[in-house]
Each structure stands twice: as C-alpha cells, then as structure tokens.
Amino acid sequence: MIINKKKDGSALVIALEGRLDTTTAPELEAELKTCLDGVTDLTLDMTNLDYISSAGLRVLLTAHKAMMKRGQMKVTNASDIVREVFDVTGFSDILTIE
C-alpha cells in the first residue's frame, strides 16, 4: 500500500493506494499516530484503494474515535467494492462517507 499525505494547516488528506489489509494496516496505524497532532479535519481519500479487510476497518474505527475528540474525519472516493464492505459491516452508519 502507498500512503500519500497532504497537510494544509489543520486539515490533513491521506490518499491510500492498493490494499488495506492485515499486512498493511499496521503501517497506516503507525502513520496516523505520528501525523494527527494539530489536525482537526482528516480526509481519507480512497480513490485508488482496491480492497479493505477487517484489519483496515479496525484502523479506520480507531482513527474515527481519535478524530471525534478533536474534529472530524471523512472518507472520500471509495470504490463500489470498498463501499460494499462499509455497508455490510455497518461502517456506513459510523463514518462520514462522501
């Protein structure tokens, strides 16, 4: 997986490419822990994310909980496959998905 970050003041956009699964979820989790200081608006751009597993969902839930204490988090440009995972797992009701 490739993680691209773009910060603008207190807004951070993280674009994910590839697969967010058991192998790559720890990488995203570590990245989020180091880059959320001062961030009040987190956007996860999933334009190029091909797949998300339960391990990836866990990282998103952890990030969502952290961001609710300091601002907001949204998911953008999720593919139909990723949206289906969000729908089946109930994450569509938890996360802000655009």
PyMOL commands that set and color helices and strands:
alter all, ss='L'
color gray80, all
select helices_A, chain A and resi 25-35+54-68+80-89+91-94
alter helices_A, ss='H'
color red, helices_A
select strands_A, chain A and resi 2-8+11-20+41-52+72-76+96-97
alter strands_A, ss='S'
color yellow, strands_A
deselect
rebuild
show_as cartoon
